[in-house]
Protein backbone atom coordinates (compact mmCIF):
# COMPACT_ATOMS: atom_id res chain seq x y z
CA UNK A 1 0.00 0.00 0.00
CA UNK A 2 2.76 2.45 0.93
CA UNK A 3 4.68 1.81 -2.29
CA UNK A 4 1.56 2.37 -4.37
CA UNK A 5 0.45 5.50 -2.52
CA UNK A 6 3.95 6.98 -2.50
CA UNK A 7 3.81 7.07 -6.31
CA UNK A 8 0.51 9.01 -6.26
CA UNK A 9 1.03 12.75 -5.94
CA UNK A 10 -1.12 14.34 -4.82
CA UNK A 11 -2.88 11.75 -2.69
CA UNK A 12 -6.60 11.77 -3.38
CA UNK A 13 -9.38 10.45 -1.20
CA UNK A 14 -11.15 8.99 -4.24
CA UNK A 15 -8.15 6.88 -5.30
CA UNK A 16 -7.46 5.59 -1.79
CA UNK A 17 -11.12 4.75 -1.17
CA UNK A 18 -11.47 2.98 -4.50
CA UNK A 19 -8.25 1.01 -4.21
CA UNK A 20 -8.14 0.12 -0.51
CA UNK A 21 -11.71 -0.64 0.51
CA UNK A 22 -13.58 -2.35 1.99
CA UNK A 23 -12.32 -1.18 5.33
CA UNK A 24 -11.05 -4.27 7.13
CA UNK A 25 -8.68 -4.79 10.05
CA UNK A 26 -6.05 -5.81 7.51
CA UNK A 27 -6.22 -2.45 5.71
CA UNK A 28 -6.86 0.03 8.54
CA UNK A 29 -3.45 0.09 10.17
CA UNK A 30 -1.42 -0.03 6.93
CA UNK A 31 -3.59 2.82 5.61
CA UNK A 32 -2.97 4.84 8.79
CA UNK A 33 0.79 4.27 8.67
CA UNK A 34 0.98 5.00 4.94
CA UNK A 35 -0.94 8.26 5.25
CA UNK A 36 1.18 9.36 8.20
CA UNK A 37 4.44 8.66 6.39
CA UNK A 38 3.34 10.15 3.09
CA UNK A 39 1.68 13.33 4.31
CA UNK A 40 4.10 13.93 7.19
CA UNK A 41 1.23 15.91 8.69
CA UNK A 42 -1.07 15.07 11.59
CA UNK A 43 -3.72 17.41 10.23
CA UNK A 44 -3.35 16.20 6.63
CA UNK A 45 -3.49 12.55 7.67
CA UNK A 46 -6.56 13.08 9.83
CA UNK A 47 -8.40 15.03 7.13
CA UNK A 48 -7.71 12.50 4.37
CA UNK A 49 -8.58 9.55 6.61
CA UNK A 50 -11.77 11.17 7.91
CA UNK A 51 -13.00 11.62 4.36
CA UNK A 52 -12.33 8.02 3.28
CA UNK A 53 -15.46 6.59 4.87
CA UNK A 54 -15.71 3.23 6.56
CA UNK A 55 -13.93 3.12 9.90
CA UNK A 56 -12.43 6.52 9.20
CA UNK A 57 -12.22 7.60 12.84
CA UNK A 58 -9.86 4.72 13.64
CA UNK A 59 -7.64 5.39 10.64
CA UNK A 60 -7.64 9.14 11.33
CA UNK A 61 -6.78 8.72 15.01
CA UNK A 62 -4.02 6.15 14.45
CA UNK A 63 -2.52 7.92 11.45
CA UNK A 64 -2.85 11.36 13.00
CA UNK A 65 -1.15 10.18 16.18
CA UNK A 66 1.74 8.65 14.22
CA UNK A 67 2.16 11.73 12.04
CA UNK A 68 1.89 14.00 15.08
CA UNK A 69 4.59 12.04 16.87
CA UNK A 70 6.84 12.34 13.81
CA UNK A 71 6.02 16.00 13.16
CA UNK A 72 4.50 17.68 16.27
CA UNK A 73 4.48 21.01 14.45
CA UNK A 74 1.73 19.68 12.14
CA UNK A 75 -0.81 19.18 14.93
CA UNK A 76 -3.64 21.68 14.56
CA UNK A 77 -3.68 23.37 17.98
CA UNK A 78 -7.18 24.73 17.36
CA UNK A 79 -8.54 21.20 17.43
CA UNK A 80 -7.63 20.97 21.13
CA UNK A 81 -9.96 23.89 21.86
CA UNK A 82 -12.80 22.22 19.99
CA UNK A 83 -12.20 18.92 21.80
CA UNK A 84 -12.12 20.67 25.16
CA UNK A 85 -15.41 22.47 24.46
CA UNK A 86 -17.19 19.38 23.15
CA UNK A 87 -15.98 17.16 25.99
CA UNK A 88 -16.06 19.84 28.69
CA UNK A 89 -12.57 18.71 29.64
CA UNK A 90 -8.98 19.91 29.43
CA UNK A 91 -7.32 17.45 27.08
CA UNK A 92 -3.83 18.78 27.66
CA UNK A 93 -4.06 18.36 31.45
CA UNK A 94 -5.46 14.86 30.97
CA UNK A 95 -2.62 13.92 28.62
CA UNK A 96 0.00 15.33 30.99
CA UNK A 97 -1.58 13.38 33.87
CA UNK A 98 -1.39 10.16 31.88
CA UNK A 99 2.21 10.86 30.92
CA UNK A 100 3.09 11.43 34.59
CA UNK A 101 1.55 8.06 35.50
CA UNK A 102 3.70 6.34 32.91
CA UNK A 103 6.92 7.64 34.46
CA UNK A 104 6.04 6.28 37.91
C-alpha positions in Angstrom: 0.0 0.0 0.0 2.8 2.4 0.9 4.7 1.8 -2.3 1.6 2.4 -4.4 0.5 5.5 -2.5 3.9 7.0 -2.5 3.8 7.1 -6.3 0.5 9.0 -6.3 1.0 12.7 -5.9 -1.1 14.3 -4.8 -2.9 11.7 -2.7 -6.6 11.8 -3.4 -9.4 10.4 -1.2 -11.1 9.0 -4.2 -8.2 6.9 -5.3 -7.5 5.6 -1.8 -11.1 4.7 -1.2 -11.5 3.0 -4.5 -8.2 1.0 -4.2 -8.1 0.1 -0.5 -11.7 -0.6 0.5 -13.6 -2.3 2.0 -12.3 -1.2 5.3 -11.1 -4.3 7.1 -8.7 -4.8 10.1 -6.1 -5.8 7.5 -6.2 -2.5 5.7 -6.9 0.0 8.5 -3.4 0.1 10.2 -1.4 0.0 6.9 -3.6 2.8 5.6 -3.0 4.8 8.8 0.8 4.3 8.7 1.0 5.0 4.9 -0.9 8.3 5.2 1.2 9.4 8.2 4.4 8.7 6.4 3.3 10.2 3.1 1.7 13.3 4.3 4.1 13.9 7.2 1.2 15.9 8.7 -1.1 15.1 11.6 -3.7 17.4 10.2 -3.3 16.2 6.6 -3.5 12.6 7.7 -6.6 13.1 9.8 -8.4 15.0 7.1 -7.7 12.5 4.4 -8.6 9.6 6.6 -11.8 11.2 7.9 -13.0 11.6 4.4 -12.3 8.0 3.3 -15.5 6.6 4.9 -15.7 3.2 6.6 -13.9 3.1 9.9 -12.4 6.5 9.2 -12.2 7.6 12.8 -9.9 4.7 13.6 -7.6 5.4 10.6 -7.6 9.1 11.3 -6.8 8.7 15.0 -4.0 6.1 14.4 -2.5 7.9 11.5 -2.9 11.4 13.0 -1.1 10.2 16.2 1.7 8.6 14.2 2.2 11.7 12.0 1.9 14.0 15.1 4.6 12.0 16.9 6.8 12.3 13.8 6.0 16.0 13.2 4.5 17.7 16.3 4.5 21.0 14.4 1.7 19.7 12.1 -0.8 19.2 14.9 -3.6 21.7 14.6 -3.7 23.4 18.0 -7.2 24.7 17.4 -8.5 21.2 17.4 -7.6 21.0 21.1 -10.0 23.9 21.9 -12.8 22.2 20.0 -12.2 18.9 21.8 -12.1 20.7 25.2 -15.4 22.5 24.5 -17.2 19.4 23.1 -16.0 17.2 26.0 -16.1 19.8 28.7 -12.6 18.7 29.6 -9.0 19.9 29.4 -7.3 17.5 27.1 -3.8 18.8 27.7 -4.1 18.4 31.5 -5.5 14.9 31.0 -2.6 13.9 28.6 0.0 15.3 31.0 -1.6 13.4 33.9 -1.4 10.2 31.9 2.2 10.9 30.9 3.1 11.4 34.6 1.5 8.1 35.5 3.7 6.3 32.9 6.9 7.6 34.5 6.0 6.3 37.9 
